[in-house]
């Protein structure tokens, strides 16, 4: 492994050097892994534009488009998750694992990273294992209260671990942990409410409800919204932005007479997320790590409906940490039929409660997370250089 001739400390990150450091980032599968990795890369590049950065991911997941769109090179490894039940895909897993390890050796030997940053997802597994074998220092960024299996495995090899939730220390080596928060998209800024409402052609008087199902949509949220749409829109008088996901959009569009709901904005994906957050008085959402961090940064009151179909029930753990801080309320999927509309209408019309939740949410934010991690990476490389 090469060492970079960087004279950059955590207190003076602008000092340039003749030889740029080389940073390898591995993340894949979902936006919850990929976008924090991109945010870290952006922070590193902002500190020194000469830094050489390479991503590792898989060709059939979102990182293959998101990373190049953000201006970074990416190499692929042939790997996928292991299903807990017997499937044809599991029969291929040993071959994929062996192939991904060979590919990882080739990537690391060629790129010669000074440090590897693992942000989770199965793509980080083989490249992280090979990095450990080749004595490349590993930094982990864990987004959730309950760490994913890849980061739990790599944790024993890591020199530093950055977490977003206090509860993660129960599953990772506590002596290596810094509670940094999750890096979030640089373009996410607080939007003026009136201007944001104009983007959606909403008035300034009626409350705005934002429903987020994630890029893939959330069937349980879509089902209860379809059932309670008349109650929320017509009877409660709410203006609604409903992001239902690509797979459900066409069917819902055909089933719902949108002309009967003039203040409904049904969409498969929201391009103007700052405006959507800025317009909303209340957000109803899953409790994925990226969404939680965005809500914290913006001080946005929320009702969480955690997905029960995730590893370690980590969304419920994420949500509970914010509920305990007074920043959000929680509804289990099993409670939706009974409590959904009443919980929303009681809360969205309680300005004092919304303000209190917003302040509590904002107090949880760590807006400098990406910079904190980037500085540690530079300090780590400098320490390796001086040894």
N, C-alpha and C positions, 0 to 999 in steps of 0.2 A: 504494500500500500504506500502511496506517496503521501508526503505531508506538505501542506501549503505554507508558503512564506508570508503569513499574514501577521501584520502588526496591528491587530484590531482588538480592543478590549471592550468589555461591557459598558465602560463609561465613555469610550470614544470610538463609536462604530463607523465613523466616516473616514478613518485613516485608510488610504489605499495602499496596495502592495503590488509588487511586480507580478507575482504569481497568484492567480485567483484560486480560491478554494473550490472544491468540487463536492456538491451535495446531491445525494441520491434520495429521492422520496418515493415511498411505496404506499399506495392507497388504492382501494378499488371496491367496486360493487355498488355503492350508494353515494348519494350526495353528502351524507353524513360523514363519510370518510374522505371523499375526494375534495370537497370545497375547503375544509380546514387545511388540507395539504397544499392546495393552491394558494391559500391566504398566507401560509408560512413561506412558500416560495416567493410570493410577492414582497413580503417583508424582508427576506434575505436579499432579493434583487434590489430593493429600495436602498438598503444599506450599502451595497456595492454592486453596481450594474455589471461588473466583470465576473461575478460569481458564475461558475458553470453548474447548471442544474439539469438533472435528468429524472424523469418519472418512470416508474415501473407499474404496469397494470395488466389488464386482460383486454383482448380485442372485442369481446362481445358485451362489455358493460359500459356504463356511462363515461368512465374516465377516458375512453378512447376518443371521444369527441370533446369532452369538457377541457381536458388538459391542453391539446393543441390550440383550441379556441382561446385559451388564456396565454398563449405564446410560449409554451414549453414543449420540449421533445419528450417522447414517451417510447419505451420499449415494452414488448409484451412477453409474458410468460403464460404457458398453457396450464392453467389450474382452475379448479372450481371447488365449490363447497362439497362436503361429504354429507349425503343424506342419511338420516337416522334409520330410515326404512330401506329395504332392499329395492334398488332401482337399477335399470340398465346403466345409468350414469355412474353408479358406484363401482361397476365392473371396470370402468375406464380409469378410476381414480388412481390406482397404483402407477399406471403408465403416465398419467398427467403429472403426478408428483415427481417421478423420476425425470421426466422431460423438463419440468419447470426448474428443477435443481441444476441440471446441465445448462439450461438457458441462463440461470442466475449466475453461475460461475463465469460464463462467457461475458455477461453484462458487467460484472464487477471487475474482471480482469481487464476488460477494455476501457471502462470509464475511470477506474481507479479512484473511487470516492474517498474523501477525507472523513466523511460521516454519512451515515444512513439514517433517515427519519421514517419511522413506521407509523402510519396513521390508521392502521386497521384494514380489515377486509382480507379475504383469502389470498389476494395477490401479494400481500406483504409477508406471508408465511415463508415460502421457499427462499426469496431473496434475503429476508432477515436471517434465516438459518445459515445461509451461505456467508453472509456478511460476518456473522459471529465466528464461523469457522476460519475466516480469513482475517480476523482481528480488526475489522472495521468497526469503529465506535458506533453504537446504536442509540438513538434517541427515540422515545416513544411518545406519541400524542394520543391520549385516550379521551374520547368524546363523551362517554356515557358513565352513569353511576356504576353499572355492572360491566366490566370490560369484556370485549369480545375474546373469543378463544385464541386468535392469532396474537393479540397483544399480551394475553396472559402467558402464553408460551414463550414469547420473546422477552418478557420482563426480566427474567433471570440473567439475560445477557446485556441488558440495557445499562448505560451509564447514567442516563437521566430519563425521568418519566414525567410528563406534563399532563395533568388531569383537569377536568372541568367541574367535577362534583366531588365534594368531600368524601362521599361514601365509597369512591373507588379505592381508597386506601385500604379497605377491608379485603381487597383481592389482589393487590399489587405490593411489591416491597416498599414499605412506607418511607424508608430512609432515602430512597431515590426520587421521591415524589415532590413536585412543585405544583401547587394549586394555581394554575395559570388562567383557567377559563378556556373556552373554545375560540380559536380564530374564526372570524366571520368575514363574509364578503366585504371587500373594501368599498363597494359602491352602495352599501346599505347605510343610508343616512336618514336622520329624522326628517320627515316631510311635513310641511304645513298642512293642517287639517282641511282648511277651506280649499286650498289649491288641489289637495289630493282628492277631495270629493268631486271637484270639477272634472277630474280625469275620468270618473265613472258616471258623470252626469247625475250626481246626487245633490239633494238640497242640503242646507246647513242646519236644519232643525231636527229632523228625525234621526234616531240612533242608527249606527251602521254596524252590522254584524259580518265578520269575516270567517268563513268556514274553509279550513285548509285540510285537504286529504293527502297532501304530499304529491309528488310527481306521478305516482302510480294510482292515486286515488285511495279512498278508504270506503269499502263497501258498507260498513256499519253506519258511518256518518252519512253517506248518500241515501241509504234506506230511511233513516230517521228524518233527514231533511225533506225527503219527498213526502213522507207521511205528515210532517208538521209544518210544511211550507205555508199553507193557508193560515194556520194559527200565528206564525211568526210574521209573515208579510202583511196579511190583510187585517188580522185582528190586533196584533201587537204594533203594527205600523212600522216595522223595521225595514231599513234598506239593507240589502243582502248581497255580498260578494261570495259566491259559492264555487270554489275550485274543486271539481269533482274527479279530475284525473282523465287521462286520454282514453283508457279502456272503457270508461262508463259514460263518456260525454255524449256520444251519438244516441245511445238508447235513452238517456235522460232527456235530451233535446227533443226527441220524438214523443216522449210520454208527457212532457210538461208544456202546457200552453203558456208560453212566456208572455204573450200579450195580456194575459190575465194577471200578470205580476210585473207591473211596469218598473218597480224598484228592485228587481232581481237581476243580477249579473251572473249568469251561469257560464262557466268557462272551464276548459280542460286544463289550462295552465295560465299562470299569471306572469306576464312579462314585466309589469310595473309593480314589483313587490314593494318598493318604498312607498308608492302611492297607496297601495292596498293597506299596508300597515298604518300609514298616516291617516287614511279615511276612517279606519275602524275604531269604534269605541270598545269593542270586545272581540277577541279571537277564540274560536273553538277549533281545536287542532289535536292531532296526535302529539306524542311527546318525544319525537326524535331529537337527537342532540343538537343538530344544526338549528332547528326551529326554536328550541328552548334558548339557545344562545342569542339568536336574533331578537327574541322577545325580551330577554334581559337587557340587551344593548339599547333597545328602544323604549324600555319601561312600559311594555304593553300588557295590560291585564288579560288573563286567559282562562279558559276552561279546557282542561286536558281530558281527552278520551284515549288513554294509552292502548296501543295495539297489544292484544294478548298473545299474538303469534310471533313473538320475537325472542331471541335467545336470552335466557336468564331473566325474563320479564323486565328487561332493562328500561323500557319506556315508563312502566309504573314507578320504578325506582327514581328515574329522572323527575317525574311529575311530583312524587311525594316530597322531594327535597325542596321544590318550589312552593308547594302547598304549605309545608311546615313553616316557610318563611313569610307566609301571608300574601304571596304574590299571585296565587292562582287557586282555582277550585278544580276538583277532580270528579269525573263521572266514569264509572266502569261501563263497559259495553252492555252489561246485564241490566244497568239502570236506565238506559236511554229511553225506552218506551214509557217509563213511569215519570222520569224527572227532567227530560231534555228541555222542553219548552219552558216549564216553570223556572228552572235554574237560570236559563238565559234571560228571560224577561225580568225576573226579580233582580238580577245583577246589572243588566244593561241600563236599567232605569234608576240605579242607585249611584248617583254621581260621587257621593262621599266614599263609598266602598271602592269604586273604580279608581279614584285618586289614590286611596291608600294602597291598593294592590299595585298600581303603577309605580309608586315610590318604592315599594318593597321589591318589585321586579328589577327596577333600575339599580337598587343597592346590591344585587347579586352579580351585576355585570362586571366583566373584566375586559374593557375595550382594548387593552394593550397586549392581549394574549399573543398575537402573532409576533409582535416586536420582542416580547419577553423570550419566546422560544428562539427567535432568530439570534438574539444576543447570546444566548446560552450556546448555540451552535458555534458561533464565532469564538467564544471563550474556550470551548472544548477543543476546537482545532488548534488554537494558539497554545493551549496546554500541551497537546500532543506534539506540537512543533518544538516546544522548549524542553521537552523531556529527553 
